[in-house]
Amino acid sequence: MLRDRGTIKWSAMMMPEHVQSIKEILVESQKIKMPILEEDKIREMELLLLEGIEYNLLLHFEIFHDGAIRCLSGKTTSIDHLNRELRILDTNNHTHSIPFPSLVNIQND
């Protein structure tokens, strides 16, 4: 019975630079574009932010960063209108500064 080693047999023939470039191409191909939000969605997120600050609610934020959407759960501690950022205290007591334009979605528990 013939045992084929699959792609393992070809990996020895590839230079490290080639492997690195293939990995970079794969990462680049998985990136997405920044979603464009409608006015209604922006207003809904604003109201939820204000409620979160007033009632100290745990919110779930979806943030666009470097071609991907990241999730963050925490409480909004303040809104910095001058720098256009949110200050969020996550569940591990770390503070994050999130720019307004990078917010994609906000949800309540």
C-alpha positions in Angstrom: 0.0 0.0 0.0 1.4 3.4 -1.0 1.4 6.0 1.8 1.3 9.5 0.4 2.6 12.2 2.7 0.5 14.9 1.1 1.9 18.4 1.1 4.6 17.5 3.7 6.8 16.1 0.9 6.8 19.5 -0.8 7.5 21.6 2.2 11.2 20.7 2.3 11.5 22.1 -1.2 10.1 25.5 -0.3 12.4 28.3 0.9 11.4 30.0 4.2 10.7 33.3 2.2 8.2 31.4 0.0 6.4 30.0 3.0 6.2 33.4 4.6 4.9 35.1 1.5 2.2 32.4 1.1 1.1 32.9 4.6 0.9 36.7 4.0 -1.1 36.2 0.9 -3.5 33.9 2.8 -3.9 36.5 5.6 -4.5 39.3 3.0 -7.1 37.3 1.1 -9.2 36.8 4.3 -9.4 40.6 5.1 -12.7 42.3 4.6 -13.6 45.9 3.8 -15.0 48.3 6.4 -18.8 48.0 6.6 -20.8 51.1 5.8 -23.3 51.9 8.5 -26.8 53.4 7.8 -28.0 56.4 9.8 -30.6 54.3 11.7 -27.9 51.9 12.8 -25.7 54.7 14.0 -28.5 56.3 16.0 -29.4 53.0 17.5 -25.8 52.5 18.6 -25.7 56.0 20.1 -28.8 55.3 22.2 -27.4 52.0 23.4 -24.1 53.7 24.4 -25.9 56.3 26.4 -28.1 53.7 28.1 -25.0 51.7 28.8 -23.3 54.6 30.5 -26.4 55.7 32.5 -27.3 52.2 33.8 -23.7 50.7 33.8 -24.7 47.9 31.4 -22.4 45.3 30.0 -22.3 45.8 26.2 -20.9 43.7 23.4 -18.9 45.8 20.8 -18.0 44.7 17.3 -14.9 46.7 16.2 -13.3 46.8 12.7 -9.6 46.5 13.0 -7.0 45.6 10.3 -9.4 43.9 7.9 -11.3 41.9 10.5 -14.1 42.4 13.0 -13.1 41.9 16.6 -15.5 41.4 19.5 -15.1 43.1 22.9 -17.4 42.9 25.9 -17.3 45.6 28.6 -18.8 48.7 30.2 -18.6 52.1 28.6 -16.8 54.4 31.1 -16.7 57.6 29.1 -17.1 59.2 25.7 -14.3 61.5 24.5 -15.9 63.7 21.9 -12.8 65.7 21.3 -10.7 62.7 20.2 -13.8 60.8 19.0 -13.1 57.7 21.1 -14.9 55.5 23.6 -13.3 54.3 26.8 -14.4 50.7 27.5 -13.6 48.7 30.7 -13.6 45.1 29.7 -14.4 42.1 31.8 -10.7 41.7 32.8 -10.6 45.4 34.1 -8.5 46.6 31.1 -9.4 50.0 29.6 -9.6 50.2 25.8 -9.9 53.4 23.7 -12.0 52.6 20.6 -12.3 55.2 17.8 -15.9 56.0 16.8 -15.4 55.2 13.1 -14.2 51.6 13.9 -17.4 50.6 15.6 -19.5 48.3 13.6 -22.2 47.1 16.0 -23.2 47.4 19.7 -25.4 44.9 21.4 -26.9 44.5 24.9 -26.8 41.2 26.8 
